[in-house]
Amino acid sequence: MKKKDFILKGKAHLFGDDINTDDIIAAKHLHMTDAEELGLYCLIDTKQDFHKNLEHGDVIVAGKNFGCGSSREHAPMAIKGRKISCVIAKSFARIFFRNSINMGLPILECPEADKIGEHDKLEIDLSTGTITNITKKETYQTEPFPKFIEGVMEAGGLMATLKKG
């Protein structure tokens, strides 16, 4: 993700509270290491029509404690592999939050996430933390990424950042 790509656009796909890592990618798929292959199974058992309505760059919007459960890097990897541009939630499990940043998956905590409707069109500016709901003509403010996390996102994850030196 280049700095110019810090403005994301996509439609919202809603999920509730306490979506755990096993909901995101079931344990039976953890033998896979390819992100795109994992993406084929991302949230497949949690929301039946999710993959039918999904377009490249869409956004997951969830309630509280998204990514709870076990510490598996496969969960954010599967979301990225499914070409989801960003996850917005009221709150995240801390280990999922860290794993997402490490994998280069943009995630934003937004107390107003529940105002976003299914398939609302969103524009997200990661540099300012501004989420614009184009459908509802509303704006929600989150904390923008600190500069060092912007650098991690720009590099594509923590390992890519470390390789850059």
Secondary structure, 3 states (H helix, E strand, C coil): CCHHHCEEEEEEEECCCCCEHHHHCCHHHCCCCCHHHHHCCCCCCCCCCCCCCCCCCCEEEECCCECECCCCCHHHHHHHHCCCCEEEECCECHHHHHHHHHHCCCEEECCCHHHCCCCCEEEEECCCCEEEECCCCEEEECCCCCHHHHHHHHHCCHHHHHHHC
